[in-house]
């Protein structure tokens, strides 16, 4: 099987590289927009409980919809088939982990720290950017990493609606009943998930202030 896989990869290197690029685009764009939406919403949810309950509930409902069904829903909604509806579905799927972790990170900041910042005369925005977000950063990044890994796996289903990516090889392999095609899509996707998680973990370690690493018991 692996001999056939290697032979197939050597026969179609351009197609494999293109599929990897498409997969990265399918995942990175929705994740980027999910961060832009979820982090402010998570902050608002932590500050105003009336906002937090419905927002978290809605995001949780979206997460319960099976990924294949969510992709299928994009068609009757007027988005048709292809990369665009796949990205919209992945964006919706990525909201909850980032939103929930942002909310959790902000709400778990010690009250004594907030009171100390308030006693120093900081405004709410100053407390948020100087104190609360740096402390919550590790938790927020954990949500981003979770969303990224989930999206990389879910994005393989985008091929079912013409979205491209590594799922194209998997769908082709299923249709032709050829394991090497399935592995040519599945193995790079799994490797991509591991690499992305590792890179985001390194980024988290670099950006997190040293004092917070010591507080959290890490070596930095």
Secondary structure per residue as TSV (DSSP state, phi and psi in degrees):
chain	resnum	aa	ss	phi	psi
A	1	X	-	360.0	-46.5
A	2	X	H	-70.3	-27.8
A	3	X	H	-64.4	-41.5
A	4	X	H	-66.8	-36.8
A	5	X	H	-62.8	-47.0
A	6	X	H	-63.3	-41.8
A	7	X	H	-63.0	-41.3
A	8	X	H	-65.1	-42.1
A	9	X	H	-63.6	-36.3
A	10	X	H	-74.4	-27.4
A	11	X	H	-75.7	-30.6
A	12	X	-	-127.2	53.8
A	13	X	H	-65.8	-38.1
A	14	X	H	-65.5	-41.5
A	15	X	H	-65.4	-37.9
A	16	X	H	-67.1	-44.6
A	17	X	H	-62.6	-42.6
A	18	X	H	-62.3	-42.4
A	19	X	H	-63.6	-39.0
A	20	X	H	-64.7	-43.3
A	21	X	H	-61.7	-45.2
A	22	X	H	-60.6	-39.8
A	23	X	H	-66.2	-41.4
A	24	X	H	-61.8	-41.0
A	25	X	H	-66.5	-43.3
A	26	X	H	-56.6	-33.5
A	27	X	H	-93.1	-45.3
A	28	X	H	-67.2	-39.5
A	29	X	H	-65.1	-51.3
A	30	X	H	-60.4	-39.8
A	31	X	H	-63.6	-41.9
A	32	X	H	-59.4	-46.8
A	33	X	H	-68.4	-35.1
A	34	X	H	-63.5	-38.4
A	35	X	H	-64.2	-44.8
A	36	X	H	-61.9	-31.6
A	37	X	H	-90.4	-45.4
A	38	X	H	-72.1	-38.8
A	39	X	H	-64.1	-50.0
A	40	X	H	-61.0	-39.0
A	41	X	H	-65.1	-39.8
A	42	X	H	-64.3	-38.9
A	43	X	H	-64.5	-45.0
A	44	X	H	-63.4	-39.8
A	45	X	H	-64.5	-35.6
A	46	X	H	-72.1	-32.2
A	47	X	H	-81.7	-41.3
A	48	X	-	-119.2	108.6
A	49	X	H	-63.0	-29.7
A	50	X	H	-64.7	-26.3
A	51	X	H	-84.1	-38.7
A	52	X	H	-62.2	-45.3
A	53	X	H	-60.8	-54.6
A	54	X	H	-67.2	-35.8
A	55	X	H	-65.8	-47.0
A	56	X	H	-66.0	-36.0
A	57	X	H	-65.4	-43.7
A	58	X	H	-63.5	-44.4
A	59	X	H	-62.9	-37.3
A	60	X	H	-66.0	-39.2
A	61	X	H	-62.8	-43.7
A	62	X	H	-60.2	-36.2
A	63	X	H	-70.1	-26.2
A	64	X	H	-78.6	-16.7
A	65	X	S	-71.6	127.4
A	66	X	-	-55.5	140.6
A	67	X	H	-59.0	-39.5
A	68	X	H	-66.3	-38.8
A	69	X	H	-66.7	-38.8
A	70	X	H	-63.2	-39.9
A	71	X	H	-63.9	-40.7
A	72	X	H	-66.8	-33.0
A	73	X	H	-64.6	-24.4
A	74	X	H	-64.9	-27.5
A	75	X	I	-68.9	-54.3
A	76	X	I	-68.0	-17.2
A	77	X	I	-77.7	-0.6
A	78	X	I	95.8	3.8
A	79	X	I	-86.3	-12.2
A	80	X	-	70.7	-145.4
A	81	X	S	-122.9	167.3
A	82	X	S	113.9	-160.8
A	83	X	H	-71.2	-37.6
A	84	X	H	-59.7	-54.0
A	85	X	H	-63.5	-32.0
A	86	X	H	-63.7	-41.6
A	87	X	H	-66.3	-39.1
A	88	X	H	-62.7	-44.0
A	89	X	H	-63.5	-42.6
A	90	X	H	-66.5	-35.6
A	91	X	H	-60.6	-47.8
A	92	X	H	-63.3	-37.0
A	93	X	H	-70.8	-25.1
A	94	X	H	-87.4	-10.9
A	95	X	H	-63.8	-48.7
A	96	X	H	-61.2	-50.2
A	97	X	H	-58.4	-41.8
A	98	X	H	-72.4	-43.3
A	99	X	H	-62.1	-48.7
A	100	X	H	-64.6	-41.4
A	101	X	H	-70.2	-34.9
A	102	X	H	-63.7	-46.9
A	103	X	H	-58.8	-46.9
A	104	X	H	-64.6	-43.8
A	105	X	H	-61.8	-42.5
A	106	X	H	-70.8	-43.6
A	107	X	H	-70.6	-22.4
A	108	X	T	-91.3	1.8
A	109	X	S	-63.7	130.9
A	110	X	-	-58.2	134.3
A	111	X	H	-61.6	-32.2
A	112	X	H	-65.6	-33.8
A	113	X	H	-67.3	-42.8
A	114	X	H	-63.8	-41.3
A	115	X	H	-66.3	-37.1
A	116	X	H	-64.5	-41.4
A	117	X	H	-65.3	-39.3
A	118	X	H	-65.5	-38.6
A	119	X	H	-66.3	-23.9
A	120	X	T	-82.0	0.3
A	121	X	T	87.1	14.6
A	122	X	-	-72.8	142.8
A	123	X	-	-77.0	173.2
A	124	X	H	-60.5	-44.9
A	125	X	H	-64.5	-37.5
A	126	X	H	-64.8	-43.1
A	127	X	I	-61.5	-40.0
A	128	X	I	-63.6	-50.9
A	129	X	I	-80.6	-32.1
A	130	X	I	-91.1	-31.4
A	131	X	I	-113.9	-60.2
A	132	X	I	-71.1	-48.6
A	133	X	H	-63.3	-43.2
A	134	X	H	-60.2	-38.2
A	135	X	H	-68.8	-38.2
A	136	X	H	-83.6	-5.4
A	137	X	H	-57.3	-43.3
A	138	X	H	-61.3	-41.0
A	139	X	H	-68.6	-40.7
A	140	X	H	-62.7	-43.2
A	141	X	H	-64.9	-32.7
A	142	X	H	-62.1	-37.9
A	143	X	H	-66.7	-40.5
A	144	X	H	-63.5	-43.4
A	145	X	H	-63.7	-41.6
A	146	X	H	-62.6	-46.0
A	147	X	H	-62.0	-40.3
A	148	X	H	-65.2	-45.6
A	149	X	H	-65.3	-42.9
A	150	X	H	-62.8	-42.7
A	151	X	H	-65.5	-37.3
A	152	X	H	-62.1	-41.7
A	153	X	H	-70.4	-43.9
A	154	X	H	-66.8	-30.6
A	155	X	G	-64.1	-19.1
A	156	X	G	-64.3	-23.9
A	157	X	G	-76.4	-14.3
A	158	X	G	-60.3	-26.2
A	159	X	G	-62.6	-24.4
A	160	X	G	-68.0	-21.5
A	161	X	G	-117.1	24.9
A	162	X	T	77.4	24.2
A	163	X	-	-84.3	-9.0
A	164	X	-	77.7	-158.1
A	165	X	S	85.2	-170.5
A	166	X	T	-68.6	-19.4
A	167	X	H	-63.0	-21.4
A	168	X	H	-58.5	-42.2
A	169	X	H	-66.9	-38.6
A	170	X	H	-65.4	-46.0
A	171	X	H	-63.1	-41.9
A	172	X	H	-61.9	-43.5
A	173	X	H	-63.4	-38.5
A	174	X	H	-65.9	-40.8
A	175	X	H	-68.0	-35.9
A	176	X	H	-94.7	-4.3
A	177	X	T	54.2	54.6
A	178	X	-	-129.1	114.5
A	179	X	H	-62.6	-34.3
A	180	X	H	-64.2	-33.9
A	181	X	H	-68.0	-42.0
A	182	X	H	-61.6	-45.6
A	183	X	H	-67.5	-32.2
A	184	X	H	-65.0	-25.4
A	185	X	H	-92.4	-38.8
A	186	X	H	-74.1	-43.7
A	187	X	H	-65.3	-47.0
A	188	X	H	-62.0	-34.9
A	189	X	H	-64.7	-42.9
A	190	X	H	-64.9	-42.4
A	191	X	H	-64.0	-39.5
A	192	X	H	-62.2	-41.0
A	193	X	H	-61.9	-42.7
A	194	X	H	-65.7	-42.9
A	195	X	H	-66.0	-45.4
A	196	X	H	-62.4	-43.0
A	197	X	H	-62.9	-41.0
A	198	X	H	-64.4	-45.9
A	199	X	H	-64.0	-43.5
A	200	X	H	-65.8	-34.6
A	201	X	H	-64.9	-41.1
A	202	X	H	-64.8	-41.4
A	203	X	H	-61.3	-42.9
A	204	X	H	-59.2	-43.1
A	205	X	H	-65.6	-37.3
A	206	X	H	-70.7	-42.5
A	207	X	H	-78.4	-31.8
A	208	X	S	-64.8	126.8
A	209	X	-	-57.6	144.0
A	210	X	H	-58.5	-38.3
A	211	X	H	-60.5	-36.9
A	212	X	H	-72.9	-33.0
A	213	X	H	-62.3	-42.5
A	214	X	H	-64.5	-42.0
A	215	X	H	-62.1	-38.5
A	216	X	T	-83.0	-1.2
A	217	X	T	83.5	19.9
A	218	X	-	-100.1	164.2
A	219	X	-	-85.5	-19.9
A	220	X	-	70.8	360.0
